[in-house]
Structures are given as C-alpha cells and as structure tokens.
Amino acid sequence: MLKTNGVKIKGVGRYAPEIVATNDDYAKIVETNDEWITQRTGIKTRHISNGEPTYYLGAMAAKEAIANAGISAEEIGLILASTCTPDYYTPSTACLVQRELGVSGCPAIDINCACSGFVYAVDMAKRYLAEGDIKYVLVVAAEELSKFVDYTDRSTCILFGDAAAAVVLEKEEDTLFASYTAADGMGAPYLVARALLTTNPFRQTESEFDMNMPEPNKHFLLQDGKEVYKFATKALPKAVEEACKKADISPEELDAIIPHQANIRIIETAAKHLKVPMDKMVLNISDYGNTSSASIPGAFYDGVNSGRIKRGDKVCFVGFGGGLTYGAVVIEY
C-alpha cells in the first residue's frame, strides 16, 4: 500500500427534501409498477424538491458537514460545489452556498462533471490542499434532477431524485490516496440536457449547428439507456482498478466501495468484474434513487453514520456520468 500526502475527511453532512415519491406514486403518472422498477433499478423511493432550490439543499448539507467537522464556516478556505442542476447560470451554486453559510472571502467554484462530480471535486480539493495555503476545503454535491426530468418518460423519470451531501477535507500526510479521472467526449450524445438555445435578433439560420447532439427537447434530460449502461459497466470497474493500481492495492483489499447510485444492475456487474462481493458495495439506491453527483457522498454519509464505514477503512469513491465522465478516488477514512 502506497502512503502519500492525501486528504482526511473531517466532517460529513447530507440533506434531502421531505417529499418522498414511491414507485406506486410513479405508477399514477406513467405506465409502470413497483415490481418493474425495483427489479430493473433497485429503487423503491426517492426524495423530490418541494421548491427548495439546489443551493439550499447544498447549504443545508454543508452546515451539517461543518458542524460535524467541529470547525466554523469562517475556517473554510475553498468551496467546491458539484452540480449539473444549478439554479442560476450566475452566480454559481458555490457562491450561493457561501452566502447561506454567512461568510465571504474564500474562493467558490462550481464543477459540472455530472454524476462523477464528487470524485472530480475530491481530486481537485487534494491538489489545492497540497499547496499548503488552505486548511479546509468544503466539497458540496447538490442536485435537483427533478428540474429537467421528463415526467412523461417512464424510462427516465423513475430513476432520479433530489439531494445534497457534503464533506470537509483537510490535508493529511503519510496516508492512502490515489485518484483516476477521465472523460470520453465522444459519448456526449448519450446523456444530454439542453441549456439555452442560440437565439438573438441577428441570427439568420434556423437549423441547429451541432447536428451530432440529440434534437432539442426543451430542457428535458435525454438518455440513451443502452449506451449509458454499456459505458457504465466498463467505466466503473476500470476506474476502481486504475485508482487501486496507483495506490498499490487490489480492489479486494478495499474495505468499502461507494459507487454512483445509478442502477443496481450496473453495480452488480461491476462487482463481478472486480471479483468483490456485493457486501463491499455501500448502497442507498433503494431509498434515494439516482441523485447524480450527490449520490456518492450521500451513500458515504449513510455508511459512516450506520457504522458500516469506520476510521482507518480503505474506501473507494467511484462515479460515472454525462460527458461522458468517470473516475475513482481511493482514500483512508
């Protein structure tokens, strides 16, 4: 096992809206049923916003993480907010979280790597902390997929929920840390949600410039389920293997793997590829569904608070998502 300068997770936090939508609730609005959803996805319920904005979910999770770390918000030296569902193009979600914390001064940056965002953010936080001029980094993953889910599309609307989770990180010397992050932009058309179209009073063309992307469908999420599944079942185990290789350990030596909570079948396939038992996977997909970048820290939060993950455990965060992006981080909790 390779020891290096890495990070320590000093505090964790999570927040989810109070509204809970069950599979039976979805059966009332689209043609589906509890058995079909459960068998194919592993999802039973998911939390849905009652109007609370993304930044509010993130701020609530951040406040718990800061309190859990035993520090004050004023001590945070950098805020990294992962989201693909911001409330505004500007200001950033990170700036709004900072405002809700009642502090100012430290840099605040948004990251959009879709469901891989938390992994990317932890990797970035480690690099900032290595410089030595920042003591604590707050990583917040906040997502409201209900904003761009098409609730007439039964293949996608059943998958997603809203939630946020956060961690406070500090530099730790002589510890386990390794990361692997990657992207495949050729897969961009497989998971898409449109932002604003190019409209102005001087435009002369009517056709869209980028004909290699799906046709605009307002702002709804468009997913090629087969292609995303094929990508995810390869990307998830590859990211774990590459990060473990850097850490000079095998996947079997990990105490816990916290995967992106997208689909139970993807996770089961990855576990078989990695030759690890499913009980090594920390899961909460049944209760929260797919909450994009908030899913990994959310499952980690549950693992820590249930006692499933303990101090000293070798833990791997691994995600994959739109972009297409993927990556893994191996740390010692």
Secondary structure as UniProt FT lines:
FT   STRAND          3..15
FT   STRAND          19..22
FT   HELIX           23..27
FT   TURN            28..29
FT   HELIX           34..41
FT   STRAND          45..48
FT   HELIX           54..69
FT   HELIX           73..75
FT   STRAND          76..82
FT   HELIX           93..101
FT   STRAND          108..111
FT   HELIX           114..116
FT   HELIX           117..130
FT   STRAND          136..144
FT   HELIX           145..147
FT   TURN            151..152
FT   HELIX           154..157
FT   TURN            158..159
FT   STRAND          162..183
FT   HELIX           185..190
FT   STRAND          191..193
FT   TURN            201..202
FT   TURN            211..212
FT   TURN            218..219
FT   STRAND          221..223
FT   HELIX           225..247
FT   HELIX           251..253
FT   STRAND          256..259
FT   HELIX           264..274
FT   HELIX           278..280
FT   HELIX           285..288
FT   HELIX           292..294
FT   HELIX           295..306
FT   TURN            311..312
FT   STRAND          314..321
FT   TURN            322..324
FT   STRAND          325..332
//
